Amino acid sequence: MEQTHKDISNIVRANVQSLPRDIVAQSRYFFYETESTTRQPLEIVCGGYERCGPAFFIDRTDYPFHVIKFTITGKGMFMINGSHHKLEGGVITSFSPGDRHTYRSDPHNPMEHIFVTFTGTRANELLRSSTLSKTKIMQISEPASTLQMLHQILQAGLEKNEYSQQICCNYLEILLLKQASALANTNSPHSLAFDTYRKCKKYIDDNFSAIRTAQQVANSCDVNVRYMSRLFKKHNYISPYEYLTRLKMNKAINLLLHSQMPVSQIGLEVGFEDQFHFSRVFKKYQGLSPQNYRQRHMS
């Protein structure tokens, strides 16, 4: 018997509501259950945001709909039809009916991502135009604008106002068409600047625990720190220091929830020699001190 949108929504709901914190530490989901009387060009079934736990793991032989998943921060592994790929911030992945796929989060730097599940008569065409139907994975040249559009889909889906599904579908179509358009400009003069941005971002991703300032990154990557900041604000909408600090805070959260380390040791692990400075920064981002955050989420 063919599964309807409502059937799938109920299955997904039942699965995610019982997920332990070491699989999904934080999440928000939306679902569309109303059946269309006619087959539409694009229909979103569900979507959501997940901050993965260290044990996050998905392994499926098939799935009835198309899915795109955008990694915001963290690292992981994506395997599809026998091919293995590394996941990091700014990478978008896709799978479709018939694709065997596996996602696994790095337990030391768990992923944070947004996903959209969809179907429709134009779904295959849009995925082909963006090349995702063939490549299944790509590094987005302007991850900040992609993330902004996915946040708009998420917000509209969670609000569930009138026409929200149509609004979400329009955003999704624009997102995929923008990616198709960007492919025509891969040899533009901006590619060198983007390569510089990726070099700096990778250096931060690989060394964030030991980095204390943006100047350290600029020196190591042989680039002017002001130019590097402009590149980050263009491609990531945040400064290099902000990006660095978010990675540190994500690692600190993981250590608070999944280790017995004292707060002072966790601060050192993410590059803060001064425990009080670490606590102030953590509270700025999470609204609670590290100790209170641990107590609230472990109780």
N, C-alpha and C positions, 0 to 999 in steps of 0.2 A: 504493500500500500504506500502511495506517494506521501511523503511528509510535507505538511504545510508549514508556512512561516510560524504559525502558532505552535505547532508540534516542536519545531526546532527551538523556538524561544523558551518553551517549557523545559526542554532537555538542557539547554545552556544554563537556564536559571537554576535548575536542580543541581547541576554540576558545580557552578561557581559559588553557590551559597554555602556549600559544605567544605570548601577548600581550606585546609589548614594554613596558618600564617607562614610556615616555611615554604609553601608553594606560591601563594599570592599574599604579600604582606599588606597591600592596600589596593582597592579597586573601586571603579564606578562603571556601571553598565546601563545600556538602554536597549529596549526591544520594541519592535513593531510587530503587532499581531494581527492587524486587519488585512484580510485577503482582498486583493484587487480582483475585480470582475473581469478585467482583460489583462493580458500580459503586457507589462510596461517596459520601456527601453531600459530603465534602471530602477531597481527596488532594493532598498537597504533592509536587511533582516534584523541585524543587531550590530552593536559596536561597544567599545569601552576603552577604559584606561586601566592598566595594571602596573603596579610596582611589584616585580617578582620577588619571591623569596629565594633563598639559596638552593632549594630543592625543586625549583620550577622545571617541569618536564612535560612535554606533550609529544605523543607518538601516535599517528593515525595512518591507516592504510587508505582512507578516502574521506571525503567531506562533500556534502551535497551542494555547497555554494562556493563562490569566489571569496577570497579574503586577502586584504592587504594589511600589513603590520609594519608600523614605523617605530624603530628603536630610537628612543630619546636619549637615554644615557645607559651606561653599563655595558656589559659584554655577554656574549653567549655564542651558541652554535645553531646553525640551521642546516638541516639535511633534507634534500628533496630529490626523490627519484634516484637515490644513490649518490648524489653529489653533496659534498660537505662545504659549508661556507661559514666564515666568522661573522659575528654580529657585533656592531658597535653603534654609537650615536650617529644619527644621520643616514642610516641604512634602511631602505624599505624592502620588504620581502612580499612575495605573493604566492598563493597556491590556489588551485582550481579543482573542480570535481575530477576525480581520477588520479590526482597527485598524492603519492605517499610522502608524508612530511613529518619532520621531527624538530622540535624546538627544545633547547636546553640552556638554562641560564648559568653563567659563571657563578659558582657559589661564593666567590670572594668579591665579586663586583656584579651583583644581580642586575638584570635589565629592567628598564622602565619603558613601556611602550603603549601605543594606541593602535587599536585594530578596528577594521570595518568589514563586516560580512555582507555580501550583496549578490544580486542576481539580475536578470533582465536580458532583453534581446540585444542590447548594445554592449553588454559587459565584456564579451570576448573581443569585440572590435576595439574598445577602449584599452584593454590590456595589451592587445597587439600593437596599437599605436605607441604606447608607452614602452614597448619591448618587454614588459614584465611577464607576458604570457610565454616568452621564450627564455629570458634570462633568469626569471624568478627572484632576482635580487639585484639591487643597484645602490650605489652611493649617490645620494641626492646632492646636486650642486648648490642648491640654496635651501638647506634644511630648515632654516628659520621660517621661511614663508610656507613650506610644507607643513611644519608643525602648527603654525598659526591656523591654516585651513583645517587641519584635523581637529584642533581645539574648537573651531567653529562648528564642525560636524558634531563633536561630542556635546557641546553646549546646547545646540538645537535639539539633539536627540534626548538629552536629559530633561530639557524643559517641556518637551512634548506639547508645544503649542500647536494651534491650527496650522496646517501646511508644513509642519516640521519635517516630515519625511521627504516631501518634495524639496525643501530647502537643503536637507542633508544630501539628497541625490544630486542636486545642482552643484554643491560644493565638491562632491566626489568626482563628478564629471570634469569640473574645472581643474581639479588637482591632477587627474590623469592626462588631460589635454595639455596642461602646462608642462608636464614631464615630456610629453611627445614633442612639444615645441622646443624645449631645451635641447633635445637631442640633435636638432638641426643646427645648433650653435656651439657644438663641442669644440670647434677650432677657433672660437672667438678670442679676442685679445684678453678677455677676462680669465681665460683658463690658467695663465701663469699665476695670477693673483689667487685663484682658488687653490692651486697646488700649494702655494705658500701657506694659505689658511689650513689646509689639510695636514701639512707637515707640522705646523705648530700645534694643532689640535691632537695629532697622534702623539706628539711628545708629551703633552699634558696627560693624555689617556694612559700612557705607559709609565709615567713617573709622578703622578699627582700627589702621592703620599709624601714624597720628599721635597716637592716644590713649595716654596713659601711666597714668591712674588712673581708677577708677570714679567718683570725684567729678567729673571732667571731663564724663563722660556725664550724670550727674545734673544738673549745672549747665546743660548744653546742652539737656536735655529738660525742664527746669523741674520736677524731681521730687526728693523727699528721697532721699538716697543709701541710707539704711537701708530705706526702703519699696521702692526699686528692687531692693535685694538680696533682700528677701523675695519679691518677684515672680519674680525669676530662679530662686530656689531652689524655688518652687512649680511653675513652668512648665518649668524646664530642669534642675532638680536640681543646679545649680552656681551659683556666685556670678558677678556680672557680670565681675569681674576674671579669674576662671578662664576664662570664655567668651572674653573679650578675648585672653587669653594663648594659648589654643588656636588662635585665628585667626592670631595672629602666628607661632606655631610652624609652622603649616601653610604659610604663605607662605614662611617661612625655609627649610623643607624643599624647596619647589619651586625656590627660587633656588639652593640648594646643589646640587641635582641637575641643573638645567637652565640654569645660567649659569656664567660664569667669574668672577663677582664675588668679591673677597676676603671673608673672614668678617666683618671689621670693617665693610665696606660693607653687607653683608646685615643686620647688626645695626642699622645706621642706617636701612635701608629699612623695617624693621618697628618702629621707634620706640625703639631702645635706643642711647643715646649712649655708654654705657659698655660696651665690648666684653666685659670680663670678666663683667659682670652678665648680658649676653646669653648668654654661654657657660654660665654657671651655670644659668640658667633653661632653656636648651635641653637641657642634660644631665639636668636633673630630669625633663623630659618624655620624652626619647628614650633616656636611659641612656648616651648618648655625647656627647662634645663636638661642636660643629659640624664641626670639621676631620676628626675621626675618623669621623663619620657620612658625610661626603662621600667619604672614602677607601674606606670599607667598601662603599658602594653604587655607587660608580663604578668599582670594580676589576673 
